[in-house]
Amino acid sequence: MGLVLRQLRECACLTQRQLAELARYDRAWLGRAERDGYLLPEQQAAALDALFDTQGLPRQCRPAAYRM
């Protein structure tokens, strides 16, 4: 899950700080999520999906991350 989030952010040429501002989330939270230290809640995954327009990719990764 974290790798997907990082790749989406980097492909968009955004820093963690820039993404945090766009998504209105804490930068530290994004750092934890990228290091797989934090499972994205459903509504945060949906918000990032809308921001990146990824047709549900962050939400699809949640069940796989939860099983780990």
PDB file of N, CA, C, O and CB in Angstrom:
ATOM      1  N   MET A   1       0.823  -1.178   0.000  1.00  0.00           N
ATOM      2  CA  MET A   1       0.000   0.000   0.000  1.00  0.00           C
ATOM      3  C   MET A   1       0.871   1.247   0.000  1.00  0.00           C
ATOM      4  O   MET A   1       0.622   2.181  -0.762  1.00  0.00           O
ATOM      5  CB  MET A   1      -0.939  -0.005   1.197  1.00  0.00           C
ATOM      6  N   GLY A   2       1.875   1.267   0.837  1.00  0.00           N
ATOM      7  CA  GLY A   2       2.746   2.428   0.933  1.00  0.00           C
ATOM      8  C   GLY A   2       3.505   2.695  -0.351  1.00  0.00           C
ATOM      9  O   GLY A   2       3.678   3.846  -0.751  1.00  0.00           O
ATOM     10  N   LEU A   3       3.959   1.628  -0.995  1.00  0.00           N
ATOM     11  CA  LEU A   3       4.692   1.779  -2.254  1.00  0.00           C
ATOM     12  C   LEU A   3       3.789   2.385  -3.328  1.00  0.00           C
ATOM     13  O   LEU A   3       4.228   3.235  -4.102  1.00  0.00           O
ATOM     14  CB  LEU A   3       5.247   0.416  -2.726  1.00  0.00           C
ATOM     15  N   VAL A   4       2.538   1.952  -3.374  1.00  0.00           N
ATOM     16  CA  VAL A   4       1.586   2.503  -4.343  1.00  0.00           C
ATOM     17  C   VAL A   4       1.393   3.989  -4.093  1.00  0.00           C
ATOM     18  O   VAL A   4       1.423   4.790  -5.027  1.00  0.00           O
ATOM     19  CB  VAL A   4       0.229   1.766  -4.266  1.00  0.00           C
ATOM     20  N   LEU A   5       1.197   4.356  -2.838  1.00  0.00           N
ATOM     21  CA  LEU A   5       1.006   5.761  -2.494  1.00  0.00           C
ATOM     22  C   LEU A   5       2.228   6.592  -2.881  1.00  0.00           C
ATOM     23  O   LEU A   5       2.088   7.672  -3.456  1.00  0.00           O
ATOM     24  CB  LEU A   5       0.721   5.908  -0.997  1.00  0.00           C
ATOM     25  N   ARG A   6       3.402   6.100  -2.574  1.00  0.00           N
ATOM     26  CA  ARG A   6       4.631   6.825  -2.922  1.00  0.00           C
ATOM     27  C   ARG A   6       4.778   6.975  -4.435  1.00  0.00           C
ATOM     28  O   ARG A   6       5.129   8.049  -4.924  1.00  0.00           O
ATOM     29  CB  ARG A   6       5.858   6.101  -2.348  1.00  0.00           C
ATOM     30  N   GLN A   7       4.508   5.902  -5.173  1.00  0.00           N
ATOM     31  CA  GLN A   7       4.632   5.965  -6.631  1.00  0.00           C
ATOM     32  C   GLN A   7       3.632   6.951  -7.233  1.00  0.00           C
ATOM     33  O   GLN A   7       3.972   7.701  -8.148  1.00  0.00           O
ATOM     34  CB  GLN A   7       4.429   4.575  -7.242  1.00  0.00           C
ATOM     35  N   LEU A   8       2.409   6.951  -6.726  1.00  0.00           N
ATOM     36  CA  LEU A   8       1.414   7.907  -7.215  1.00  0.00           C
ATOM     37  C   LEU A   8       1.880   9.340  -6.964  1.00  0.00           C
ATOM     38  O   LEU A   8       1.777  10.201  -7.838  1.00  0.00           O
ATOM     39  CB  LEU A   8       0.047   7.662  -6.538  1.00  0.00           C
ATOM     40  N   ARG A   9       2.392   9.581  -5.759  1.00  0.00           N
ATOM     41  CA  ARG A   9       2.862  10.928  -5.406  1.00  0.00           C
ATOM     42  C   ARG A   9       4.042  11.342  -6.273  1.00  0.00           C
ATOM     43  O   ARG A   9       4.075  12.459  -6.790  1.00  0.00           O
ATOM     44  CB  ARG A   9       3.257  10.990  -3.922  1.00  0.00           C
ATOM     45  N   GLU A  10       5.008  10.447  -6.432  1.00  0.00           N
ATOM     46  CA  GLU A  10       6.194  10.781  -7.218  1.00  0.00           C
ATOM     47  C   GLU A  10       5.863  10.955  -8.702  1.00  0.00           C
ATOM     48  O   GLU A  10       6.436  11.827  -9.356  1.00  0.00           O
ATOM     49  CB  GLU A  10       7.257   9.699  -7.046  1.00  0.00           C
ATOM     50  N   CYS A  11       4.954  10.147  -9.245  1.00  0.00           N
ATOM     51  CA  CYS A  11       4.546  10.307 -10.649  1.00  0.00           C
ATOM     52  C   CYS A  11       3.853  11.645 -10.875  1.00  0.00           C
ATOM     53  O   CYS A  11       3.902  12.204 -11.971  1.00  0.00           O
ATOM     54  CB  CYS A  11       3.614   9.162 -11.071  1.00  0.00           C
ATOM     55  N   ALA A  12       3.211  12.148  -9.834  1.00  0.00           N
ATOM     56  CA  ALA A  12       2.562  13.453  -9.923  1.00  0.00           C
ATOM     57  C   ALA A  12       3.546  14.590  -9.636  1.00  0.00           C
ATOM     58  O   ALA A  12       3.163  15.759  -9.628  1.00  0.00           O
ATOM     59  CB  ALA A  12       1.383  13.523  -8.950  1.00  0.00           C
ATOM     60  N   CYS A  13       4.819  14.241  -9.399  1.00  0.00           N
ATOM     61  CA  CYS A  13       5.873  15.224  -9.084  1.00  0.00           C
ATOM     62  C   CYS A  13       5.517  16.070  -7.866  1.00  0.00           C
ATOM     63  O   CYS A  13       5.679  17.290  -7.870  1.00  0.00           O
ATOM     64  CB  CYS A  13       6.122  16.140 -10.288  1.00  0.00           C
ATOM     65  N   LEU A  14       5.028  15.399  -6.824  1.00  0.00           N
ATOM     66  CA  LEU A  14       4.652  16.084  -5.587  1.00  0.00           C
ATOM     67  C   LEU A  14       5.542  15.637  -4.439  1.00  0.00           C
ATOM     68  O   LEU A  14       5.937  14.473  -4.368  1.00  0.00           O
ATOM     69  CB  LEU A  14       3.176  15.822  -5.247  1.00  0.00           C
ATOM     70  N   THR A  15       5.853  16.551  -3.553  1.00  0.00           N
ATOM     71  CA  THR A  15       6.520  16.193  -2.308  1.00  0.00           C
ATOM     72  C   THR A  15       5.446  15.724  -1.328  1.00  0.00           C
ATOM     73  O   THR A  15       4.253  15.916  -1.565  1.00  0.00           O
ATOM     74  CB  THR A  15       7.345  17.403  -1.725  1.00  0.00           C
ATOM     75  N   GLN A  16       5.874  15.114  -0.234  1.00  0.00           N
ATOM     76  CA  GLN A  16       4.904  14.736   0.796  1.00  0.00           C
ATOM     77  C   GLN A  16       4.169  15.969   1.305  1.00  0.00           C
ATOM     78  O   GLN A  16       2.959  15.928   1.525  1.00  0.00           O
ATOM     79  CB  GLN A  16       5.602  14.009   1.964  1.00  0.00           C
ATOM     80  N   ARG A  17       4.878  17.035   1.488  1.00  0.00           N
ATOM     81  CA  ARG A  17       4.272  18.272   1.987  1.00  0.00           C
ATOM     82  C   ARG A  17       3.215  18.793   1.006  1.00  0.00           C
ATOM     83  O   ARG A  17       2.130  19.202   1.421  1.00  0.00           O
ATOM     84  CB  ARG A  17       5.358  19.347   2.222  1.00  0.00           C
ATOM     85  N   GLN A  18       3.530  18.778  -0.291  1.00  0.00           N
ATOM     86  CA  GLN A  18       2.570  19.257  -1.294  1.00  0.00           C
ATOM     87  C   GLN A  18       1.324  18.373  -1.325  1.00  0.00           C
ATOM     88  O   GLN A  18       0.203  18.876  -1.398  1.00  0.00           O
ATOM     89  CB  GLN A  18       3.224  19.297  -2.689  1.00  0.00           C
ATOM     90  N   LEU A  19       1.526  17.053  -1.269  1.00  0.00           N
ATOM     91  CA  LEU A  19       0.380  16.154  -1.260  1.00  0.00           C
ATOM     92  C   LEU A  19      -0.455  16.351  -0.002  1.00  0.00           C
ATOM     93  O   LEU A  19      -1.685  16.336  -0.061  1.00  0.00           O
ATOM     94  CB  LEU A  19       0.840  14.701  -1.366  1.00  0.00           C
ATOM     95  N   ALA A  20       0.201  16.532   1.121  1.00  0.00           N
ATOM     96  CA  ALA A  20      -0.530  16.763   2.369  1.00  0.00           C
ATOM     97  C   ALA A  20      -1.406  18.007   2.256  1.00  0.00           C
ATOM     98  O   ALA A  20      -2.546  18.007   2.719  1.00  0.00           O
ATOM     99  CB  ALA A  20       0.449  16.907   3.550  1.00  0.00           C
ATOM    100  N   GLU A  21      -0.887  19.048   1.653  1.00  0.00           N
ATOM    101  CA  GLU A  21      -1.676  20.263   1.482  1.00  0.00           C
ATOM    102  C   GLU A  21      -2.850  20.036   0.537  1.00  0.00           C
ATOM    103  O   GLU A  21      -3.963  20.483   0.813  1.00  0.00           O
ATOM    104  CB  GLU A  21      -0.797  21.394   0.960  1.00  0.00           C
ATOM    105  N   LEU A  22      -2.611  19.349  -0.568  1.00  0.00           N
ATOM    106  CA  LEU A  22      -3.686  19.081  -1.522  1.00  0.00           C
ATOM    107  C   LEU A  22      -4.771  18.177  -0.935  1.00  0.00           C
ATOM    108  O   LEU A  22      -5.964  18.398  -1.141  1.00  0.00           O
ATOM    109  CB  LEU A  22      -3.116  18.447  -2.779  1.00  0.00           C
ATOM    110  N   ALA A  23      -4.329  17.160  -0.201  1.00  0.00           N
ATOM    111  CA  ALA A  23      -5.262  16.188   0.371  1.00  0.00           C
ATOM    112  C   ALA A  23      -5.810  16.621   1.728  1.00  0.00           C
ATOM    113  O   ALA A  23      -6.717  15.992   2.273  1.00  0.00           O
ATOM    114  CB  ALA A  23      -4.583  14.845   0.507  1.00  0.00           C
ATOM    115  N   ARG A  24      -5.251  17.695   2.262  1.00  0.00           N
ATOM    116  CA  ARG A  24      -5.633  18.208   3.587  1.00  0.00           C
ATOM    117  C   ARG A  24      -5.428  17.162   4.687  1.00  0.00           C
ATOM    118  O   ARG A  24      -6.282  16.943   5.545  1.00  0.00           O
ATOM    119  CB  ARG A  24      -7.097  18.661   3.575  1.00  0.00           C
ATOM    120  N   TYR A  25      -4.253  16.530   4.617  1.00  0.00           N
ATOM    121  CA  TYR A  25      -3.830  15.556   5.622  1.00  0.00           C
ATOM    122  C   TYR A  25      -2.494  15.974   6.187  1.00  0.00           C
ATOM    123  O   TYR A  25      -1.786  16.791   5.599  1.00  0.00           O
ATOM    124  CB  TYR A  25      -3.747  14.133   5.026  1.00  0.00           C
ATOM    125  N   ASP A  26      -2.158  15.418   7.318  1.00  0.00           N
ATOM    126  CA  ASP A  26      -0.899  15.701   7.982  1.00  0.00           C
ATOM    127  C   ASP A  26       0.259  15.064   7.212  1.00  0.00           C
ATOM    128  O   ASP A  26       0.170  13.905   6.806  1.00  0.00           O
ATOM    129  CB  ASP A  26      -0.930  15.192   9.434  1.00  0.00           C
ATOM    130  N   ARG A  27       1.334  15.809   7.011  1.00  0.00           N
ATOM    131  CA  ARG A  27       2.488  15.287   6.291  1.00  0.00           C
ATOM    132  C   ARG A  27       3.079  14.071   6.990  1.00  0.00           C
ATOM    133  O   ARG A  27       3.512  13.128   6.328  1.00  0.00           O
ATOM    134  CB  ARG A  27       3.546  16.365   6.142  1.00  0.00           C
ATOM    135  N   ALA A  28       3.101  14.081   8.309  1.00  0.00           N
ATOM    136  CA  ALA A  28       3.633  12.937   9.059  1.00  0.00           C
ATOM    137  C   ALA A  28       2.790  11.687   8.796  1.00  0.00           C
ATOM    138  O   ALA A  28       3.325  10.583   8.690  1.00  0.00           O
ATOM    139  CB  ALA A  28       3.668  13.250  10.577  1.00  0.00           C
ATOM    140  N   TRP A  29       1.476  11.866   8.690  1.00  0.00           N
ATOM    141  CA  TRP A  29       0.593  10.746   8.368  1.00  0.00           C
ATOM    142  C   TRP A  29       0.970  10.155   7.019  1.00  0.00           C
ATOM    143  O   TRP A  29       1.047   8.935   6.876  1.00  0.00           O
ATOM    144  CB  TRP A  29      -0.880  11.195   8.364  1.00  0.00           C
ATOM    145  N   LEU A  30       1.207  11.015   6.023  1.00  0.00           N
ATOM    146  CA  LEU A  30       1.579  10.529   4.699  1.00  0.00           C
ATOM    147  C   LEU A  30       2.896   9.761   4.742  1.00  0.00           C
ATOM    148  O   LEU A  30       3.045   8.736   4.076  1.00  0.00           O
ATOM    149  CB  LEU A  30       1.684  11.695   3.717  1.00  0.00           C
ATOM    150  N   GLY A  31       3.839  10.253   5.518  1.00  0.00           N
ATOM    151  CA  GLY A  31       5.118   9.553   5.654  1.00  0.00           C
ATOM    152  C   GLY A  31       4.933   8.168   6.247  1.00  0.00           C
ATOM    153  O   GLY A  31       5.526   7.202   5.768  1.00  0.00           O
ATOM    154  N   ARG A  32       4.110   8.064   7.291  1.00  0.00           N
ATOM    155  CA  ARG A  32       3.826   6.753   7.904  1.00  0.00           C
ATOM    156  C   ARG A  32       3.120   5.837   6.910  1.00  0.00           C
ATOM    157  O   ARG A  32       3.435   4.650   6.817  1.00  0.00           O
ATOM    158  CB  ARG A  32       2.960   6.919   9.177  1.00  0.00           C
ATOM    159  N   ALA A  33       2.170   6.391   6.173  1.00  0.00           N
ATOM    160  CA  ALA A  33       1.422   5.586   5.198  1.00  0.00           C
ATOM    161  C   ALA A  33       2.360   5.061   4.108  1.00  0.00           C
ATOM    162  O   ALA A  33       2.236   3.910   3.689  1.00  0.00           O
ATOM    163  CB  ALA A  33       0.276   6.420   4.564  1.00  0.00           C
ATOM    164  N   GLU A  34       3.288   5.890   3.651  1.00  0.00           N
ATOM    165  CA  GLU A  34       4.230   5.455   2.619  1.00  0.00           C
ATOM    166  C   GLU A  34       5.191   4.385   3.127  1.00  0.00           C
ATOM    167  O   GLU A  34       5.668   3.560   2.348  1.00  0.00           O
ATOM    168  CB  GLU A  34       5.018   6.644   2.103  1.00  0.00           C
ATOM    169  N   ARG A  35       5.471   4.393   4.405  1.00  0.00           N
ATOM    170  CA  ARG A  35       6.365   3.371   4.981  1.00  0.00           C
ATOM    171  C   ARG A  35       5.581   2.159   5.470  1.00  0.00           C
ATOM    172  O   ARG A  35       6.126   1.308   6.173  1.00  0.00           O
ATOM    173  CB  ARG A  35       7.181   3.963   6.140  1.00  0.00           C
ATOM    174  N   ASP A  36       4.295   2.078   5.098  1.00  0.00           N
ATOM    175  CA  ASP A  36       3.410   0.981   5.506  1.00  0.00           C
ATOM    176  C   ASP A  36       3.223   0.906   7.012  1.00  0.00           C
ATOM    177  O   ASP A  36       2.943  -0.168   7.546  1.00  0.00           O
ATOM    178  CB  ASP A  36       3.954  -0.333   5.004  1.00  0.00           C
ATOM    179  N   GLY A  37       3.371   2.016   7.697  1.00  0.00           N
ATOM    180  CA  GLY A  37       3.141   2.035   9.125  1.00  0.00           C
ATOM    181  C   GLY A  37       1.725   2.450   9.477  1.00  0.00           C
ATOM    182  O   GLY A  37       1.388   2.572  10.655  1.00  0.00           O
ATOM    183  N   TYR A  38       0.895   2.666   8.467  1.00  0.00           N
ATOM    184  CA  TYR A  38      -0.452   3.165   8.712  1.00  0.00           C
ATOM    185  C   TYR A  38      -1.341   2.717   7.565  1.00  0.00           C
ATOM    186  O   TYR A  38      -1.060   3.037   6.410  1.00  0.00           O
ATOM    187  CB  TYR A  38      -0.467   4.718   8.860  1.00  0.00           C
ATOM    188  N   LEU A  39      -2.409   1.982   7.857  1.00  0.00           N
ATOM    189  CA  LEU A  39      -3.355   1.540   6.843  1.00  0.00           C
ATOM    190  C   LEU A  39      -4.333   2.673   6.561  1.00  0.00           C
ATOM    191  O   LEU A  39      -4.947   3.213   7.481  1.00  0.00           O
ATOM    192  CB  LEU A  39      -4.104   0.255   7.296  1.00  0.00           C
ATOM    193  N   LEU A  40      -4.474   3.023   5.315  1.00  0.00           N
ATOM    194  CA  LEU A  40      -5.385   4.100   4.941  1.00  0.00           C
ATOM    195  C   LEU A  40      -6.817   3.748   5.290  1.00  0.00           C
ATOM    196  O   LEU A  40      -7.309   2.701   4.870  1.00  0.00           O
ATOM    197  CB  LEU A  40      -5.271   4.403   3.455  1.00  0.00           C
ATOM    198  N   PRO A  41      -7.497   4.591   6.044  1.00  0.00           N
ATOM    199  CA  PRO A  41      -8.936   4.391   6.234  1.00  0.00           C
ATOM    200  C   PRO A  41      -9.646   4.544   4.888  1.00  0.00           C
ATOM    201  O   PRO A  41      -9.135   5.203   3.982  1.00  0.00           O
ATOM    202  CB  PRO A  41      -9.509   5.402   7.280  1.00  0.00           C
ATOM    203  N   GLU A  42     -10.800   3.944   4.767  1.00  0.00           N
ATOM    204  CA  GLU A  42     -11.553   3.936   3.505  1.00  0.00           C
ATOM    205  C   GLU A  42     -11.755   5.340   2.942  1.00  0.00           C
ATOM    206  O   GLU A  42     -11.531   5.564   1.752  1.00  0.00           O
ATOM    207  CB  GLU A  42     -12.906   3.270   3.709  1.00  0.00           C
ATOM    208  N   GLN A  43     -12.173   6.280   3.773  1.00  0.00           N
ATOM    209  CA  GLN A  43     -12.463   7.607   3.223  1.00  0.00           C
ATOM    210  C   GLN A  43     -11.193   8.350   2.807  1.00  0.00           C
ATOM    211  O   GLN A  43     -11.244   9.155   1.878  1.00  0.00           O
ATOM    212  CB  GLN A  43     -13.232   8.437   4.243  1.00  0.00           C
ATOM    213  N   GLN A  44     -10.072   8.110   3.454  1.00  0.00           N
ATOM    214  CA  GLN A  44      -8.817   8.730   3.032  1.00  0.00           C
ATOM    215  C   GLN A  44      -8.337   8.105   1.724  1.00  0.00           C
ATOM    216  O   GLN A  44      -7.824   8.808   0.854  1.00  0.00           O
ATOM    217  CB  GLN A  44      -7.736   8.582   4.130  1.00  0.00           C
ATOM    218  N   ALA A  45      -8.501   6.796   1.582  1.00  0.00           N
ATOM    219  CA  ALA A  45      -8.143   6.131   0.324  1.00  0.00           C
ATOM    220  C   ALA A  45      -9.008   6.679  -0.808  1.00  0.00           C
ATOM    221  O   ALA A  45      -8.516   6.900  -1.914  1.00  0.00           O
ATOM    222  CB  ALA A  45      -8.312   4.588   0.442  1.00  0.00           C
ATOM    223  N   ALA A  46     -10.289   6.897  -0.537  1.00  0.00           N
ATOM    224  CA  ALA A  46     -11.189   7.444  -1.562  1.00  0.00           C
ATOM    225  C   ALA A  46     -10.788   8.871  -1.934  1.00  0.00           C
ATOM    226  O   ALA A  46     -10.852   9.245  -3.105  1.00  0.00           O
ATOM    227  CB  ALA A  46     -12.651   7.419  -1.067  1.00  0.00           C
ATOM    228  N   ALA A  47     -10.378   9.660  -0.959  1.00  0.00           N
ATOM    229  CA  ALA A  47      -9.966  11.040  -1.236  1.00  0.00           C
ATOM    230  C   ALA A  47      -8.708  11.070  -2.099  1.00  0.00           C
ATOM    231  O   ALA A  47      -8.607  11.882  -3.019  1.00  0.00           O
ATOM    232  CB  ALA A  47      -9.723  11.803   0.078  1.00  0.00           C
ATOM    233  N   LEU A  48      -7.751  10.195  -1.810  1.00  0.00           N
ATOM    234  CA  LEU A  48      -6.537  10.138  -2.615  1.00  0.00           C
ATOM    235  C   LEU A  48      -6.835   9.603  -4.009  1.00  0.00           C
ATOM    236  O   LEU A  48      -6.230  10.039  -4.988  1.00  0.00           O
ATOM    237  CB  LEU A  48      -5.480   9.269  -1.932  1.00  0.00           C
ATOM    238  N   ASP A  49      -7.767   8.661  -4.098  1.00  0.00           N
ATOM    239  CA  ASP A  49      -8.172   8.165  -5.406  1.00  0.00           C
ATOM    240  C   ASP A  49      -8.755   9.297  -6.244  1.00  0.00           C
ATOM    241  O   ASP A  49      -8.438   9.416  -7.427  1.00  0.00           O
ATOM    242  CB  ASP A  49      -9.193   7.025  -5.260  1.00  0.00           C
ATOM    243  N   ALA A  50      -9.589  10.114  -5.652  1.00  0.00           N
ATOM    244  CA  ALA A  50     -10.175  11.246  -6.376  1.00  0.00           C
ATOM    245  C   ALA A  50      -9.090  12.245  -6.783  1.00  0.00           C
ATOM    246  O   ALA A  50      -9.127  12.788  -7.887  1.00  0.00           O
ATOM    247  CB  ALA A  50     -11.247  11.945  -5.512  1.00  0.00           C
ATOM    248  N   LEU A  51      -8.142  12.480  -5.905  1.00  0.00           N
ATOM    249  CA  LEU A  51      -7.076  13.431  -6.187  1.00  0.00           C
ATOM    250  C   LEU A  51      -6.191  12.960  -7.351  1.00  0.00           C
ATOM    251  O   LEU A  51      -5.828  13.748  -8.225  1.00  0.00           O
ATOM    252  CB  LEU A  51      -6.227  13.650  -4.935  1.00  0.00           C
ATOM    253  N   PHE A  52      -5.852  11.675  -7.349  1.00  0.00           N
ATOM    254  CA  PHE A  52      -4.971  11.124  -8.388  1.00  0.00           C
ATOM    255  C   PHE A  52      -5.741  10.562  -9.590  1.00  0.00           C
ATOM    256  O   PHE A  52      -5.134  10.234 -10.609  1.00  0.00           O
ATOM    257  CB  PHE A  52      -4.101  10.032  -7.792  1.00  0.00           C
ATOM    258  N   ASP A  53      -7.070  10.449  -9.482  1.00  0.00           N
ATOM    259  CA  ASP A  53      -7.916   9.891 -10.540  1.00  0.00           C
ATOM    260  C   ASP A  53      -7.403   8.514 -10.971  1.00  0.00           C
ATOM    261  O   ASP A  53      -7.054   8.303 -12.132  1.00  0.00           O
ATOM    262  CB  ASP A  53      -7.966  10.848 -11.753  1.00  0.00           C
ATOM    263  N   THR A  54      -7.366   7.585 -10.012  1.00  0.00           N
ATOM    264  CA  THR A  54      -6.795   6.260 -10.259  1.00  0.00           C
ATOM    265  C   THR A  54      -7.844   5.146 -10.309  1.00  0.00           C
ATOM    266  O   THR A  54      -7.499   3.973 -10.161  1.00  0.00           O
ATOM    267  CB  THR A  54      -5.783   5.942  -9.192  1.00  0.00           C
ATOM    268  N   GLN A  55      -9.098   5.489 -10.511  1.00  0.00           N
ATOM    269  CA  GLN A  55     -10.176   4.502 -10.639  1.00  0.00           C
ATOM    270  C   GLN A  55     -10.199   3.463  -9.514  1.00  0.00           C
ATOM    271  O   GLN A  55     -10.414   2.277  -9.768  1.00  0.00           O
ATOM    272  CB  GLN A  55     -10.052   3.795 -11.961  1.00  0.00           C
ATOM    273  N   GLY A  56      -9.981   3.897  -8.294  1.00  0.00           N
ATOM    274  CA  GLY A  56     -10.117   3.022  -7.138  1.00  0.00           C
ATOM    275  C   GLY A  56      -8.870   2.308  -6.678  1.00  0.00           C
ATOM    276  O   GLY A  56      -8.957   1.468  -5.782  1.00  0.00           O
ATOM    277  N   LEU A  57      -7.716   2.597  -7.244  1.00  0.00           N
ATOM    278  CA  LEU A  57      -6.492   1.877  -6.886  1.00  0.00           C
ATOM    279  C   LEU A  57      -6.179   1.921  -5.389  1.00  0.00           C
ATOM    280  O   LEU A  57      -5.938   0.862  -4.810  1.00  0.00           O
ATOM    281  CB  LEU A  57      -5.328   2.447  -7.656  1.00  0.00           C
ATOM    282  N   PRO A  58      -6.170   3.094  -4.722  1.00  0.00           N
ATOM    283  CA  PRO A  58      -5.875   3.084  -3.286  1.00  0.00           C
ATOM    284  C   PRO A  58      -6.864   2.237  -2.475  1.00  0.00           C
ATOM    285  O   PRO A  58      -6.471   1.572  -1.516  1.00  0.00           O
ATOM    286  CB  PRO A  58      -5.876   4.504  -2.757  1.00  0.00           C
ATOM    287  N   ARG A  59      -8.123   2.260  -2.852  1.00  0.00           N
ATOM    288  CA  ARG A  59      -9.108   1.456  -2.124  1.00  0.00           C
ATOM    289  C   ARG A  59      -8.933  -0.025  -2.416  1.00  0.00           C
ATOM    290  O   ARG A  59      -9.195  -0.852  -1.543  1.00  0.00           O
ATOM    291  CB  ARG A  59     -10.526   1.893  -2.484  1.00  0.00           C
ATOM    292  N   GLN A  60      -8.499  -0.383  -3.615  1.00  0.00           N
ATOM    293  CA  GLN A  60      -8.267  -1.787  -3.949  1.00  0.00           C
ATOM    294  C   GLN A  60      -7.071  -2.345  -3.191  1.00  0.00           C
ATOM    295  O   GLN A  60      -7.025  -3.542  -2.909  1.00  0.00           O
ATOM    296  CB  GLN A  60      -8.054  -1.947  -5.452  1.00  0.00           C
ATOM    297  N   CYS A  61      -6.112  -1.504  -2.861  1.00  0.00           N
ATOM    298  CA  CYS A  61      -4.913  -1.953  -2.144  1.00  0.00           C
ATOM    299  C   CYS A  61      -5.181  -2.172  -0.653  1.00  0.00           C
ATOM    300  O   CYS A  61      -4.441  -2.908   0.000  1.00  0.00           O
ATOM    301  CB  CYS A  61      -3.790  -0.936  -2.319  1.00  0.00           C
ATOM    302  N   ARG A  62      -6.214  -1.552  -0.113  1.00  0.00           N
ATOM    303  CA  ARG A  62      -6.474  -1.657   1.329  1.00  0.00           C
ATOM    304  C   ARG A  62      -6.634  -3.102   1.804  1.00  0.00           C
ATOM    305  O   ARG A  62      -5.972  -3.483   2.769  1.00  0.00           O
ATOM    306  CB  ARG A  62      -7.721  -0.873   1.683  1.00  0.00           C
ATOM    307  N   PRO A  63      -7.495  -3.943   1.163  1.00  0.00           N
ATOM    308  CA  PRO A  63      -7.647  -5.320   1.672  1.00  0.00           C
ATOM    309  C   PRO A  63      -6.347  -6.104   1.647  1.00  0.00           C
ATOM    310  O   PRO A  63      -6.078  -6.872   2.571  1.00  0.00           O
ATOM    311  CB  PRO A  63      -8.689  -6.062   0.862  1.00  0.00           C
ATOM    312  N   ALA A  64      -5.531  -5.930   0.608  1.00  0.00           N
ATOM    313  CA  ALA A  64      -4.252  -6.641   0.527  1.00  0.00           C
ATOM    314  C   ALA A  64      -3.327  -6.179   1.646  1.00  0.00           C
ATOM    315  O   ALA A  64      -2.637  -6.999   2.252  1.00  0.00           O
ATOM    316  CB  ALA A  64      -3.582  -6.418  -0.851  1.00  0.00           C
ATOM    317  N   ALA A  65      -3.303  -4.878   1.930  1.00  0.00           N
ATOM    318  CA  ALA A  65      -2.450  -4.359   3.001  1.00  0.00           C
ATOM    319  C   ALA A  65      -2.934  -4.856   4.359  1.00  0.00           C
ATOM    320  O   ALA A  65      -2.124  -5.134   5.243  1.00  0.00           O
ATOM    321  CB  ALA A  65      -2.425  -2.819   2.975  1.00  0.00           C
ATOM    322  N   TYR A  66      -4.234  -4.967   4.527  1.00  0.00           N
ATOM    323  CA  TYR A  66      -4.798  -5.400   5.804  1.00  0.00           C
ATOM    324  C   TYR A  66      -4.457  -6.853   6.099  1.00  0.00           C
ATOM    325  O   TYR A  66      -4.262  -7.217   7.259  1.00  0.00           O
ATOM    326  CB  TYR A  66      -6.309  -5.212   5.806  1.00  0.00           C
ATOM    327  N   ARG A  67      -4.382  -7.690   5.067  1.00  0.00           N
ATOM    328  CA  ARG A  67      -4.077  -9.113   5.264  1.00  0.00           C
ATOM    329  C   ARG A  67      -2.637  -9.352   5.662  1.00  0.00           C
ATOM    330  O   ARG A  67      -2.319 -10.407   6.210  1.00  0.00           O
ATOM    331  CB  ARG A  67      -4.379  -9.886   4.009  1.00  0.00           C
ATOM    332  N   MET A  68      -1.752  -8.393   5.399  1.00  0.00           N
ATOM    333  CA  MET A  68      -0.331  -8.568   5.690  1.00  0.00           C
ATOM    334  C   MET A  68      -0.126  -8.541   7.144  1.00  0.00           C
ATOM    335  O   MET A  68       1.005  -8.673   7.610  1.00  0.00           O
ATOM    336  CB  MET A  68       0.519  -7.513   5.026  1.00  0.00           C
TER     337      MET A  68
END
